[in-house]
Amino acid sequence: MVAIEVVGLYNLVVGALYVYVGTQVGKREVPDEARLAQRMFLLWWYALGAVNLIGGLNIGLYLADALAPAYWVVISQLNLLAIVLALLGLLYYMVYIYTGSGKWFKPIISFYAAFYLALLALVVWLWNPPQAFTDNGWAIQTLPESDQELSPAVGLAFVILLVGPQLAAAVAFLRLGPKLDDVTQRYRVRLVGTAILFWFSLSLVSSVVGAVTDIDFATLDAWQYLQRIVGLGAVLTILAAYKPPGWVQRRYGVQAV
């Protein structure tokens, strides 16, 4: 287990990295019909960056004994919304790149609106007003704990809805790669698709294993380290897809944004 201070610093650094990747992706010139897809991809990076930066701020407030329950309630709901918006943005971007059509925008919006409402219903059902805070070395925890217990089957269903669409889109993304003639586009699609596939697979694997066993991955230090290593590696891989190192550009003939 690491000190919660280290986790807070990690959140701030990674949050800033997400925002930086967003700024680099935003420099890419795209046709007018692809602008919405690019903005949705930027939404993914900026929303994810905000969640991590706020997470680091929350740990700072917690360490300073200045984390107010009312603030926690509000910021938790905003974080939940930001995560849903981030997933929406990523899915639409990958679907657009694969299909070349914007017709999926409204269906994806509708899906995530329904998913967000379902998450809110789950939060209300598990709700226990926070009165104090503690931590397990990896995350802040509210006290008292919820009186309700979420069944593994329900938890697994929500995780599948959470990461399943992105995993399916990532597989489609990778299938698109060999069909592309442009070497830079092929390189970029392969790196982004592989990074998303590995990144989101972790959550699905842990949820499936946790649902059929008594393993609580949230308490395993090795799993917490692995999550962060894979997540950071995925972000750096996607950054390399848009800003490949000089030697990669020379060897494979790819271009940076």
C-alpha positions in Angstrom: 0.0 0.0 0.0 1.2 3.5 -0.8 0.6 6.7 1.1 -2.5 8.5 0.0 -0.3 11.6 -0.7 1.4 9.7 -3.5 -1.9 8.8 -5.0 -3.0 12.4 -4.9 0.3 13.5 -6.7 -0.2 10.7 -9.3 -3.7 12.0 -10.0 -2.5 15.5 -10.5 0.3 14.5 -12.8 -1.9 12.1 -14.9 -4.7 14.6 -15.0 -2.3 17.2 -16.4 -1.1 14.6 -18.9 -4.6 13.9 -20.1 -5.2 17.6 -20.7 -1.8 17.8 -22.5 -2.8 14.9 -24.8 -6.1 16.7 -25.5 -4.3 19.9 -26.6 -2.0 17.9 -28.9 -5.0 16.0 -30.5 -6.8 19.3 -30.9 -4.0 20.6 -33.1 -4.8 18.1 -35.9 -6.5 19.7 -38.9 -9.6 17.7 -39.9 -12.4 18.2 -42.5 -15.5 20.1 -41.5 -17.5 16.8 -41.4 -15.1 15.3 -38.9 -15.0 18.3 -36.5 -17.7 16.9 -34.2 -15.8 13.6 -33.8 -12.6 15.5 -33.0 -14.4 17.5 -30.4 -15.9 14.4 -28.9 -12.3 12.9 -28.6 -11.2 16.1 -26.9 -14.2 15.8 -24.5 -12.8 12.4 -23.6 -9.4 13.8 -22.7 -10.5 17.0 -21.0 -13.2 15.3 -18.9 -10.8 12.5 -17.9 -8.2 15.1 -17.0 -10.7 17.1 -14.9 -11.7 13.9 -13.0 -8.1 13.1 -12.1 -7.2 16.7 -11.2 -10.2 17.0 -9.0 -9.3 13.7 -7.5 -5.9 15.1 -6.6 -7.5 18.2 -5.2 -9.9 16.1 -3.1 -7.0 14.2 -1.5 -5.3 17.5 -0.7 -8.4 18.7 1.0 -8.7 15.4 2.9 -5.1 15.6 4.1 -5.7 19.2 5.2 -8.9 18.1 7.1 -10.9 20.5 4.9 -13.0 18.0 2.9 -16.6 19.0 3.6 -19.4 16.4 3.2 -21.6 18.9 1.2 -18.7 19.6 -1.2 -18.1 15.8 -1.5 -21.7 15.2 -2.5 -21.7 17.8 -5.2 -18.2 17.0 -6.6 -19.1 13.2 -6.7 -22.1 13.9 -8.9 -20.0 16.1 -11.2 -17.3 13.5 -11.4 -19.9 10.9 -12.3 -21.3 13.1 -15.1 -17.7 13.8 -16.3 -17.0 10.1 -16.6 -20.1 9.5 -18.6 -19.4 12.4 -20.9 -15.8 11.1 -21.4 -17.0 7.7 -22.4 -19.6 9.2 -24.7 -16.9 11.2 -26.4 -14.5 8.3 -26.8 -17.2 6.0 -28.2 -18.5 8.4 -30.7 -15.0 9.2 -31.9 -14.1 5.6 -32.5 -17.5 4.8 -34.1 -17.2 7.8 -36.4 -13.6 6.8 -37.5 -14.8 3.3 -38.2 -18.0 4.1 -40.1 -17.2 7.6 -41.4 -20.8 8.5 -40.6 -22.2 10.9 -38.0 -25.6 9.2 -37.8 -24.6 7.4 -34.6 -24.3 10.6 -32.6 -28.0 10.7 -31.4 -28.2 6.9 -30.6 -24.9 7.2 -28.6 -26.2 10.3 -26.8 -29.4 8.4 -25.9 -27.6 5.4 -24.7 -25.4 7.4 -22.3 -28.3 9.5 -21.1 -30.1 6.3 -20.1 -26.9 4.9 -18.6 -26.3 8.1 -16.6 -29.9 7.9 -15.2 -29.3 4.3 -14.3 -26.1 5.2 -12.5 -27.9 8.0 -10.6 -30.6 5.5 -9.5 -27.9 3.1 -8.3 -26.2 5.9 -6.4 -29.5 6.9 -4.7 -30.1 3.2 -3.7 -26.6 2.9 -2.2 -26.8 6.4 -0.7 -25.6 7.1 2.8 -25.0 10.7 3.6 -21.2 11.1 4.3 -20.4 12.3 7.8 -16.6 11.7 7.9 -13.8 10.4 5.7 -11.1 7.9 5.8 -8.8 6.2 3.3 -7.4 2.8 2.4 -4.2 4.1 1.1 -5.5 4.2 -2.5 -8.7 6.2 -2.3 -10.9 8.3 0.0 -13.8 6.5 1.6 -16.9 7.9 3.2 -18.2 7.1 6.6 -20.5 5.6 7.6 -20.5 2.8 4.9 -23.6 2.2 2.9 -26.3 0.0 4.5 -27.0 -1.5 1.0 -24.8 -4.1 -0.6 -24.5 -4.3 -4.4 -24.7 -7.8 -5.7 -21.8 -9.0 -7.9 -24.2 -9.7 -10.8 -25.6 -6.1 -10.8 -22.1 -4.7 -10.5 -20.9 -6.8 -13.4 -23.8 -5.7 -15.5 -22.9 -2.0 -14.9 -19.3 -2.6 -15.8 -20.2 -4.4 -19.0 -22.4 -1.4 -20.0 -19.6 0.9 -18.9 -16.7 -0.6 -20.8 -18.3 -3.0 -23.3 -19.1 -0.5 -26.0 -15.5 0.9 -25.9 -14.1 -2.6 -26.1 -16.2 -3.5 -29.1 -15.3 -0.2 -30.8 -11.6 -0.8 -30.1 -11.8 -4.2 -31.8 -13.5 -2.6 -34.8 -10.9 0.1 -34.7 -8.1 -2.5 -35.0 -9.9 -4.2 -37.8 -10.0 -0.9 -39.7 -6.2 -0.5 -39.6 -5.2 -3.0 -42.3 -7.7 -1.4 -44.7 -6.1 2.0 -44.6 -3.7 3.0 -47.3 -2.1 6.0 -45.4 0.8 4.7 -43.3 0.3 7.4 -40.6 -3.4 6.7 -40.3 -2.7 3.0 -40.1 -0.1 3.5 -37.4 -2.4 5.8 -35.4 -5.4 3.6 -35.5 -3.4 0.6 -34.4 -1.9 2.4 -31.4 -5.1 4.0 -30.3 -7.1 0.8 -30.7 -4.6 -1.3 -28.8 -4.3 1.2 -26.0 -8.0 1.4 -25.5 -8.4 -2.4 -25.7 -5.9 -3.1 -23.0 -7.0 -0.1 -20.9 -10.6 -1.1 -20.7 -10.1 -4.8 -20.6 -8.6 -4.5 -17.1 -11.9 -3.3 -15.6 -13.9 -6.1 -17.3 -11.4 -8.8 -16.2 -11.5 -7.7 -12.6 -15.2 -7.4 -12.5 -15.8 -10.9 -14.1 -13.3 -12.5 -11.7 -14.7 -10.6 -8.7 -18.2 -11.7 -9.6 -17.4 -15.4 -9.6 -14.9 -15.4 -6.7 -14.5 -13.6 -3.4 -11.5 -11.6 -4.5 -11.9 -7.9 -3.8 -9.5 -6.2 -6.3 -9.9 -2.8 -4.6 -7.9 -4.1 -1.6 -5.1 -5.7 -3.7 -2.0 -3.5 -3.9 -0.6 -5.3 -6.9 -3.9 -4.7 -8.8 -3.9 -1.0 -7.9 -0.3 -0.7 -9.2 -1.2 -2.6 -12.4 -4.2 -0.4 -13.1 -2.2 2.7 -12.9 0.8 1.3 -14.9 -1.5 0.1 -17.7 -3.5 3.3 -17.6 -0.4 5.5 -17.8 1.1 3.2 -20.5 -2.2 3.5 -22.6 -2.1 7.3 -22.4 1.5 7.5 -23.4 0.8 5.1 -26.3 -2.0 7.3 -27.6 0.2 10.3 -27.2 2.9 8.5 -29.3 0.1 7.8 -31.9 -0.3 11.5 -32.5 3.2 12.7 -31.6 5.5 9.8 -32.5 9.1 10.1 -31.5 11.6 11.2 -34.2 13.1 7.8 -34.7 9.6 6.3 -35.2 8.8 9.0 -37.8 12.0 8.2 -39.7 11.8 4.4 -39.5 8.1 4.0 -40.3 7.5 7.1 -42.4 4.7 8.4 -40.1 3.9 12.0 -39.3 3.1 13.9 -36.2 0.0 16.2 -35.8 
